[in-house]
Amino acid sequence: MQQWASMIPIIVILVLFYLIIFIPENRRKKKYNQMLNSLKVNDEIMTKGGIIGKIINMKDDYIILESGPDRARIKLSKNGISTVLSSNNENVESK
């Protein structure tokens, strides 16, 4: 009985550790994966390295990003995307 009483603080610490660390991290991962799955062409994004640009082409696991005044194109893994700055839901009409 005394062994169980000495184990209670360790069990409480492990439960608190799980509640404080793992649950919020799983929520963050779920939200991040949802953001990656909702990417579309013409969305403006920021990479984890701080590059801001517009998606011009998408494949399964990477995108082509157009950035800067010279319209430099960068091939980037989807996991390198940090945030979506603006999402263009409008259809672009050519004249």
C-alpha positions in Angstrom: 0.0 0.0 0.0 2.8 2.4 0.8 4.3 1.8 -2.6 1.1 2.9 -4.3 1.0 6.1 -2.2 4.6 7.0 -3.3 3.6 6.5 -6.9 0.7 8.9 -6.9 2.8 12.1 -7.3 4.6 10.6 -10.2 1.4 9.6 -11.9 -0.1 13.0 -11.3 3.0 14.7 -12.9 2.8 12.4 -15.9 -0.9 13.2 -16.4 -0.3 16.9 -16.1 2.7 16.6 -18.5 0.4 14.9 -21.0 -2.3 17.5 -20.7 0.0 20.5 -20.9 2.4 19.2 -23.7 0.8 16.6 -25.9 -2.8 17.7 -26.3 -2.0 21.2 -27.5 0.8 19.9 -29.8 -1.6 17.4 -31.4 -4.2 20.2 -32.0 -1.4 22.4 -33.6 -0.4 19.6 -35.9 -4.0 18.9 -36.9 -4.6 22.6 -37.7 -1.3 22.8 -39.7 -2.1 19.7 -41.8 -5.6 21.1 -42.4 -4.0 24.4 -43.6 -1.6 22.4 -46.0 -4.5 20.4 -47.4 -6.5 23.6 -48.2 -3.8 25.3 -50.2 -4.7 26.5 -53.7 -3.0 28.1 -56.6 -2.7 31.9 -56.2 -2.6 31.7 -52.4 0.0 34.1 -50.9 2.1 32.2 -48.3 5.1 32.8 -46.1 7.7 30.0 -45.8 9.4 29.0 -42.6 12.5 30.9 -43.9 10.5 34.1 -44.2 10.1 34.1 -48.0 6.7 35.6 -49.1 5.3 34.6 -52.5 2.4 33.3 -54.5 1.7 29.7 -55.3 1.7 29.2 -59.1 1.8 25.4 -59.3 1.1 22.5 -56.9 2.1 18.9 -57.0 1.6 16.2 -54.4 4.4 17.0 -51.9 5.8 20.3 -53.3 4.8 23.7 -54.7 6.3 26.2 -57.1 6.4 29.6 -55.4 6.8 32.9 -57.3 8.4 35.7 -55.3 10.0 39.1 -55.6 9.9 41.8 -58.3 11.8 39.6 -60.7 9.2 36.9 -60.2 11.8 34.3 -59.1 10.4 30.8 -58.9 11.3 28.5 -56.1 10.4 24.8 -55.7 9.5 24.2 -52.1 8.3 21.3 -50.0 4.8 21.8 -48.6 6.3 21.2 -45.1 8.3 24.4 -45.6 5.2 26.6 -45.5 4.7 28.5 -42.3 1.4 30.4 -42.9 -1.1 31.4 -45.5 -1.2 35.2 -45.7 -4.1 35.5 -48.1 -6.3 33.1 -50.0 -7.6 34.2 -53.4 -11.0 32.6 -53.8 -11.9 34.8 -56.8 -11.6 33.5 -60.4 -9.1 35.6 -62.4 -10.7 36.7 -65.6 -8.5 37.5 -68.6 -9.5 40.4 -70.9 
